[in-house]
């Protein structure tokens, strides 16, 4: 075979590989491949972003959205496979009760655990997660050296976030910050404000997931979840200046810059910053009024659940309360909870 023919043959092979990858990774095929149901259509349900907490003052932010009953059985945790992509090391594991989890190791585990609890407390659906200070994972591979994975006694891994994978929940496609059924609503704007409150600089669509939850005897829900909240409790900024899991930087950053007319300007520097251009004082105050019902103990529990040390917990609790107060004290009024949303607290 001459050089020209070899060139065309190589080009054809590369093209075939490229097309195969595109088909494999396309969102339309995600449901069929992930759940091995290639002949089954994705489940249908009612889109859901927010539901009014039944009584926010009684929520247990230490246990979080899964409660104590859903915690993993740590008597034996077995590594099953690595999960590619993202900043952190992520593995699929199975606990002693046979439940499946995705564990996250490294710098994002602590902030994600705390941020999830605050988002859940405000009425938004979240993943179910827990932070385990030290756990041994049988058959686990050695993490890459550049991922800053810390070890603990007994050849265990330190500060590991366990994220549940319930059998009845189906993980569907991504959802977009700019194009979704809730864009422009008070509840969606409240979620955006929450991202500024926890300094989530990584507002990209890849971190968002639609999760189907079956209903009891009827149509289920399509829950619009921010599945990755690891880039929080640091400093917002660009590729070089941002940080995560740095409480000392978090408490030194700004939050509400000023009010211009009926709009709030936030000191936010991160991805999709245009989302903050049209947040009204009423919408920002609404989420602030809701969060203001949390006690100092509840806020503290969110950071205790994430295994921050006592000094960090004190600083983070103070700063979160200050940011909630800044929203609560904005001019104007927010309406009471809408009647249509007065239903049980989400989170499972």
Secondary structure, 3 states (H helix, E strand, C coil): CCHHHHHHHHHHHHHHHHHHHHHHHCHHHHHHHHCCCCCCCCCCEEEECECCCCCHHHCCCCCHHHCHHHCCCCCCEEEEEEECCCCCEEEEEECCCCCEEEEEECCCHHHHHHHHHHHHHCCECCCCEEEEEEECEECCCCCCHHHCCCEEHHHEEEEEEEEECCCCEEECCCCCCCCCCCCCCHHHHHHHHHHHHCCCCCCCHHHEEEEEECCCCCCEEEEEEECCCCCCCCCCCCCCCCCCCCHHHHCCCCCEEEEECCEEEECCCCCCHHHHCCCEHHHHHHHHHHHCCCCHHHHHHHHHCCCCCHHHHHHHHHHHHHHHHHHHCCCCCCCCCCHHHCCCCCCC
